[in-house]
Each structure stands twice: as C-alpha cells, then as structure tokens.
Amino acid sequence: MDQTSKHLNGGLCEAARVMRGTPLMAAAAVLVGGALFSDASPSDPLAAEIERWSAFLRDDRSTDDFAKQVKEGATSGMARIEQALKDDRRWLALLRMSSVANDAEALRYLKERSPAERTDVAAFESEWKRVGGVLASDLGRPVPDAYDGVRPAVVRAIGEAALPQAGVFYHASVEYGRSTTPDSGLYYLGAALGQRDFGSFVRRLSSPSKLTPPRVRSVAAELEELQDDLLAAYRPPASVDRHREFIVANSTLKEARELQAAGLDHGALLRYLQAAVRVAPLRKDAPAPDGTLADKLKAFEPRLAHGGVDHTIGRLLLEWGQADLAEHAADGKASIAAAVAADVLPRYFAALEPERPRAAGPAATVAVTLVRWPYT
C-alpha cells in the first residue's frame, strides 16, 4: 500500500452529522490587539448570539420525532458552546457555533414548514427552488477575498472554512429529500440557510488588532503528505475497526483541499490542522499521552506570544490540546492533547514558513473511492 496512491472520497450516509457531534477544538482566553476578549461584555455579539439560540432551544416545543432528534443534537451542542464561553474559550465557542448553527437554524426552519412540504416530494421540491432564489448569491464558487480584512486570523479562518457549506448543503438537500424523506431534505435546506447566516455573523466579530497578520500560504503540499499518512494507516484491522474515524479525517482533508483550490488559504490552513489532529491517532506511531503533556503544551506559549504576530490559529490549537488534557485528566486518554503537542502545533509553525518542494511520489496503481455525503 505504501507504493500506491489512493483517494478516499469518503463518507457514510448518516455521517453528515458526525462532525457536528464531534468536539473539534477548545480555546482559552485569547489576547488580540492587546485586549482580552471577555464574555462579560453586554455588547459581545458572540455571547448575544449564543443566548439567542439557547433561548430558542429552551422555548421550542417540537413534538414530532424528526424535529426532536434535531433539537437533541442542537441542545447538546449548545450546552458545550455555553460552557466554552463561560470558561473564556471564545474560539471554541465560535468554532462549535459553525456547526451547531446548522441544527438550530434547521429546527427553526422546519417549524415554519407546512405539513405538505414535510411529507410531499413535489411540495418539498417547490420549496427547494424558492430557497435557491434566497441563496442565489451564496451558491456560486467562493471568492478568495470574501473575508479580506476580517481579524483576527482565527475568525477569518473559521469564516472561510464555512463559506462553501451553504452551497454544499443546498445542492445535497434535493437528492436527500427525494431519496429519503422531504423532512430530511428540509433539514439540509435549513442547514444551508444556517451557514449563510453564520458567515454574516462571523464578519460582525471582526475587530481591529495591532498584531501582524500571519503569513498564511498554500498548504497544498502538506495536504498531500497528510493524505499519504492517512492512506498508509488505512489497512486492516484499523481500517475496519476505526472506519468512521478514517472517514472524518479524510472528509476534513477533502474540505481543506477544496478551500485551498478556491484560494481560501486561512480556511484551508484551519481544516488542514484539524485533519492533522484526526489523522495522528490513526497512525501506528501515534503520539501517546503521558505525564509531561501539560509541560509540553505550555512550552509553546512563548513562541505563540513572540514577535507581535497574530497567532490566534496556533493558540486555538494549544488551547484545544489543553482543554482535551483537562477533560481526560482522570482517564489518561488525552489523544488530542498528545497530537497537538507532538505533531500539530509544529505543523502550524511550519505552515507559516516558506513552502518547501515535495519529492515526487510513485505513480498511482490503485484507486479507492468511498461515497461521501455531504460533510462527515
């Protein structure tokens, strides 16, 4: 297998919810532009947005099984967002909002649909066309400068990473509604609307900063190398026993490549680093948690604070690892913390250096394709 080039175009039909149900990142207080963001500010748009959706979920009285299932996922996700903000982990809250907003908006949208739209395919397709008009400006190819000027870097990266998803969810919804139930198609229409609104919300979080923006470049070569790492690990028994983990990792890589191709470099960098966290535990030489992890993570602090550079993307990684370490203090299973310390933070700093040439690999002899739907 190490002599072959494979492409996992990956997914499981039900795995569109996997990433939304999987904790991705944790971040502690982040210093940007010399000011500490605080959830105590009454003018904090992130706190206001979280409270708006939290109140909606508390007040919702949906009784049908599908809406109750959507609400359950959204309520669980919102509780984790609220906790992140309470712990002063703003970027964790924002990143989780990028996916939980789908479920919350989908639930709101479902509540407004007529019984015919939720049960009749023809009525659903008519609604799909209507929403297509509403989303017309969001369904084209994303433009590279869509988030130019948005600061800090982590806010821009989260916005760029979410940018293509409204179109993906919209186009997926019609086939999903036809092949399963109109309710399921409507769910993805609501998710598409949620992603559009989330993109507008992210822009409102932009704030001035005296920090120098990071030199974000293409990570295309790094993505190919990480794909090779994933493919090398994709062999039995791991490929069977941990199939879903492989699908999630590969889907994140695919998103990163699509963002890179669109020129959305900040979003591509973020997804690349998220993919690296997913790939690391799947390798045979996966970094193992140990008693020195806290010190290893803390050792990155001075580098992230050095030179007046906006290292909020890297700081998010650090805080993700620290949060994972705290969560698994009792069971010693802090695999994310181990990956961040040994592999992912070094990848972040390397990605800010000039691109290095990649040696040509062997010609492909095997192609492996898995069905993907639409985000896993």
N, C-alpha and C positions, 0 to 999 in steps of 0.2 A: 503494500500500500504506500510506503514511503517513496515509491518510484512513480506514483500515479498522481494525476491532477484531477480532483473531484470537485463538483459543485453541488452543495446541498441547498436546494431551493426550498427551504424547509417549512413544514408546518403540520399541524393536526387540526381537523375541522373545529374541534372545540377549543383549541388553544388560542383563539383570538383573545380570550380572557386571561391567559396565563401571565402575560407581562403586567396586566393591570392588577393581578392578585399577588404579584411577587414584589417584596420590598427591594427597591433598587439602590437608594442612596440615603445616607444620613449626613447632615452637616450641622456643625455647631455655629456659634456666633461668628460672623464674618465681617472683618474690617474692610470697608470700601470707601475710598475717598476721605479717609481719616475719621469717619463717623461709624459708630456701631449701630447696625440696624436693630431695632427693638420692636417686639410685638405689642409693647405697651402704648405706642403712639396711637391716638384716636384717628389720625389721618393715614394710618398704614393701610394701603389698598389690599395687601395680601391678607391681613387679618380680617378686613371687611369682607373680602370675597369668601374666605373660609366660613365666616359666620353666616353669610347669606345662604350658602349651600347647606350648612349644618342645620340652619333653621328650616329650610325646605324639607330636608330629610326627616327631621323631627316631626314636622306637621303633616307629612304625607300619610294618607290613609288607604293606599292601594291594597286591593284585596285579591286580585287575580294572581295566579301562580307566576306568570312571566314577570310582571311588574315587581312582585315581591322578591323574586330572585335577583333582579337588577338592583332593587333597593338594598338588599342584604349586602351585596358586594360594595355598593357605594357607601353605605353606612360604616362598614368595617374600614374601608379606605379612609373615609373622612375622620374617623377616630384617630387613626395613625397620623394624619395631617395635623389635627388639633394638638396631638401630643408633641409632634415635632416643633410646632410653633411655640408651644409652652416651654419647651426645652431650649428655645432660642436657636433652633436649627432651621433657619429660614429656607435654605436651598433644598433641604429635604422636603419641607412642606410644599415648595413650589414645584419640584420635580414630581412629587406624588399627585399634585393637582393636575399635572399634564395628562394623567391617565384617569384619575377619579372623576375629573370634569366630564369625561365621556359618559360614565354611568349616570351621574347626576342629571346631566342635560338630557340623556336618553330617557330617563324616568319622567322628567318633566314633559318632554315631547310626547311620550306615549300617553300620558294622562290627557293630552289635548286631542288625541285622535278619536275619530268616530268608530263605532263598532264595525262598520263596513270596512274601513281602512285596515282594521286589525285582523280581519278574517277573510276578506275577499281580495284575491290577487289583482283583479282589474282595478279596484279602488286603490289598492296599495301602489300600483304602477302609476296611476294618475297623480298620487301624492309624491311619488319619487320624481316625476317630471317637474312638479311645482317646486320642490326643494332644489332641483337642479338649477332653476332660474334664480332662486335666492342665493345659491352658492356659485353662481356663474364665474365670478371673479376669482374664486378660490380653487377652481378645478383645473386650471392650466398648469404648465410647468413652473415650479417655483423659481423666482429670480434671485441671483446671488446677493443682491444688495438689499433684500427685503428687510433686514434687521440692521443695516448700517446705522451706526450712531447709538445703538442700544447698549447701555452699560449697566452693570459690569459684565465681564466676559461670560460668566456662567448664565446670566439672564439671557444674553444673546444666544448662547449655545442651546439652551432649553427651548427658546422660541424657534430657532432654526430647525431643531430636531422635530418639532411638532408641525412645522409648516406644511409638509406634503400630506399629512394624515387625513385632512378633511376630504381630499380627493380620493384617497385610497378607500376610506370608509364609504364614501358616497357610491363609488363605482362597484364596490363589493356588495352593497346593500341590495341591489336589484336582483342579482342572481341568488343571493342568500334568501331573499323573500320568496322567490319563485321555487327554489329547491327545498325549502323547509316550511316556514310559515310566514305570513305577512308580518306578524309581530316581530320575528327575528330580523326581517329586513328593515322594519321601522326602527328597531334598536340601533342599527348601523347608521340610518339616516340621522337619528338623534345624536349619535356619536360624532358624525361629520359636523353637525352644527356646533356641538360642544368644542371641537377642535378649532373651528373658525373663531369662536368667541374667546377661547383660551389664548389664541395668537394675539388678539386685540388686547386682552388683559395683560399679557407679558410686556407689551410695549409701554403700558402705563407704569410698569415697575422700573423702567429705566431711570437712572439718576446720575447726576454729574459725579465725576471722580477725578482726583488728581493723579491717580495711579496710571502708569504707562500701559496701554493695551498689550497683551501678549502677542508674540509673532506667530500667529496661527497660520499654518501652511497645509498643503495637501498631505494626507496620511495614506495615500493610495498604496504605497509600497508596504507600509506597516500593516495595512489591512490584508494584503496578500500573504504576508508572513504569518499573521494570526490565523488566517484561514488554513494555511498549511499545518499549523499547530493543532487546530481543531480536527482536521482530517486525519492527522497522524493518530489522534486519540480515538477516532471513530472506528473502533473494532471491538468485536465481542471480547468479554461479556459486557463491557461498559456501554457499547452502542445499543444494547438491548435493555440492560438494567437501568440506564440513565438516559433513555431516549429523549424524554421531554427536555431535559437539561441541554442536550445537544441541539434540539430544535430551537429553544430560546436563544442560545448562544449564536446559532447560525442566523436566525432571524435578525438579531441585533447587528450582526456583521453586514447582512444584506441592507439594512436600513442605512448603515454607515456608508456603504458603497454608493447607494442611491443619492445620499446627501452630498457625498464628495463629487459625484458626477454632475450634480446641479450647481456646484460651486459654493455650497453652504458649508464652508470649512469649519466654523465653530461647532455646528451641529454634528458634522462628521467626526470631529475630534471627540466630542462627548460620547457619541454612540460607540466609537472605537474603544474608548476606555471602559465603557460599560460592558462591551463584548469581552474585553480582556479579563474583567472580573468573572464573567461567566465561563470563559474557557479555562482559566487557571485551575479550578478544582477538578477538571476532567482529564488533565494530563497525568501521565504516570509519575512525573516528578513534581506533582502538585505541592506547593509550599504548605507545610504543616503548622498549625497553631502551636505556640509554646509560651512559656512564661516570660519571654522577653519581648512579646509583641508590643506592649504599651510603650516601651522604651524605643523600639524600632520606629514606631509611628511618630512618636514625639520628636525624634531626631530630624524629621523633615520640616518641622516648624520654622527653624531659622531660614532655611532655603526658600520657603514659601513667602517669608516676610522680607526677603532681601531685594534690594535694588529698586524699590518703588514700582514694581511691576504688578499688574492686576493678575494675581494667581488664584482667582476665585474658583476656577475649574479644578485646579490641583488641590486647593483647600477643601473643596467638596469631597474629593477622593479621600483625603486624610480623615475628614470627619465621618465619612461613610465607614471607613475602617474602624475608627474609634467607637462609633455607635454600635457596630457589629460586635466589637470586643466587649462592650458593656452588656449587650444583650445576652452574650454567651459566657459571661463570667463564671457561671456555675457549672456549665456542661463542657467547656473547653472545645466547642465546635465553631470557633470564630474563623471560618474558612475565608470569608470576605476580608476580614482584617489581615489575615496571612497573605492573601493575594495582593492586597493594596500595598502592604509593606515591602514584599519581595519582588513584585512584578509591575504593578500598575502605576504607582507613582513614578518609578524610574521611566516607564513608557511615556508618561506625561511630559517630563522634562526633556526626554529625547525628542519628542514630537515638536518641541519649540526650537530645536537646533536645526541647522540647515539639513535638507534632505540628503540622505546618502544613497548611492546607487545600490541596486539589488542584483545579485548574481542571477543569471538566467537559470530557470529550473528545467527539469526533464520534460519532454513532450508528454501530453496527456495520453493515457491509454485506456482509461475508464472514466465514465461519467455517471454519477449517481444523482438522481433527482427525486425529491420528495415534494408533495403538494403543500402549498403554503396558503394560509387563509387568515385575514389579510395581514394582521400583525400577531406575532406569537410571543 
